[in-house]
Amino acid sequence: MHDRREEPRAEAELEVHYRTPQEFLAAYSRNISGGGIFIRTQQPLPLNQKVLLRFTLPGVDHRFEVRGVVVWANAASVRSSFPAGMGIKFLEFDASQQQKITDFIKQSRSTGPAAEQKP
């Protein structure tokens, strides 16, 4: 199966707070890339819903506040092997925040579970 992802991503279980015009919610991520984040939730928001995301990355002294939009959602289903949740594409991202996420992903991929295996 061809991977359509444009950017490398890192597995990251982060607490993510997100706000819509109607509510303020919190959930955990599954992974992150320079272009977006996957949030695990049994009740994903509708497509094209704009959100304001707030999160921190382990080892990064910065609190991210990024606007995003729901670009895909997967409702909980016993018939699907995909986890319930939603993909959020980052919008209005400044270069310093982008670089911090890129650096985090590079670091995570070089020290992740595959890199930690011992002979």
TALINZI-V274381 format. One record per residue. N is the residue number from 1. SS is DSSP state (a for helix, b for strand, c for the rest). OMEGA is omega in whole degrees, 0 to 359 (999 if undefined). Layout:
BEGIN
n:N ss:SS omega:OMEGA
n:N ss:SS omega:OMEGA
END
This chain:
BEGIN
n:1 ss:c omega:182
n:2 ss:c omega:177
n:3 ss:c omega:183
n:4 ss:c omega:182
n:5 ss:c omega:182
n:6 ss:c omega:185
n:7 ss:c omega:176
n:8 ss:c omega:179
n:9 ss:b omega:179
n:10 ss:b omega:172
n:11 ss:b omega:182
n:12 ss:c omega:176
n:13 ss:c omega:183
n:14 ss:c omega:171
n:15 ss:b omega:182
n:16 ss:b omega:174
n:17 ss:b omega:180
n:18 ss:b omega:185
n:19 ss:b omega:171
n:20 ss:c omega:176
n:21 ss:c omega:184
n:22 ss:c omega:188
n:23 ss:c omega:177
n:24 ss:b omega:187
n:25 ss:b omega:175
n:26 ss:b omega:179
n:27 ss:b omega:179
n:28 ss:b omega:178
n:29 ss:b omega:172
n:30 ss:b omega:177
n:31 ss:b omega:182
n:32 ss:b omega:173
n:33 ss:b omega:177
n:34 ss:c omega:183
n:35 ss:c omega:182
n:36 ss:b omega:185
n:37 ss:b omega:174
n:38 ss:b omega:180
n:39 ss:b omega:177
n:40 ss:b omega:177
n:41 ss:c omega:177
n:42 ss:c omega:182
n:43 ss:c omega:181
n:44 ss:c omega:177
n:45 ss:c omega:178
n:46 ss:c omega:176
n:47 ss:c omega:179
n:48 ss:c omega:176
n:49 ss:c omega:177
n:50 ss:b omega:182
n:51 ss:b omega:171
n:52 ss:b omega:183
n:53 ss:b omega:173
n:54 ss:b omega:179
n:55 ss:b omega:172
n:56 ss:b omega:178
n:57 ss:c omega:178
n:58 ss:c omega:178
n:59 ss:c omega:180
n:60 ss:c omega:182
n:61 ss:c omega:181
n:62 ss:c omega:174
n:63 ss:b omega:181
n:64 ss:b omega:172
n:65 ss:b omega:190
n:66 ss:b omega:173
n:67 ss:b omega:180
n:68 ss:b omega:179
n:69 ss:b omega:178
n:70 ss:b omega:181
n:71 ss:b omega:171
n:72 ss:b omega:181
n:73 ss:b omega:178
n:74 ss:b omega:179
n:75 ss:c omega:178
n:76 ss:c omega:181
n:77 ss:c omega:177
n:78 ss:c omega:181
n:79 ss:c omega:183
n:80 ss:c omega:176
n:81 ss:c omega:178
n:82 ss:c omega:179
n:83 ss:c omega:176
n:84 ss:c omega:178
n:85 ss:b omega:184
n:86 ss:b omega:175
n:87 ss:b omega:180
n:88 ss:b omega:175
n:89 ss:b omega:178
n:90 ss:b omega:175
n:91 ss:b omega:174
n:92 ss:c omega:185
n:93 ss:c omega:178
n:94 ss:c omega:188
n:95 ss:a omega:182
n:96 ss:a omega:177
n:97 ss:a omega:178
n:98 ss:a omega:181
n:99 ss:a omega:178
n:100 ss:a omega:178
n:101 ss:a omega:178
n:102 ss:a omega:179
n:103 ss:a omega:178
n:104 ss:a omega:181
n:105 ss:a omega:178
n:106 ss:a omega:180
n:107 ss:a omega:181
n:108 ss:a omega:181
n:109 ss:a omega:180
n:110 ss:a omega:180
n:111 ss:a omega:183
n:112 ss:c omega:183
n:113 ss:a omega:180
n:114 ss:a omega:180
n:115 ss:a omega:183
n:116 ss:a omega:181
n:117 ss:c omega:180
n:118 ss:c omega:181
n:119 ss:c omega:999
END
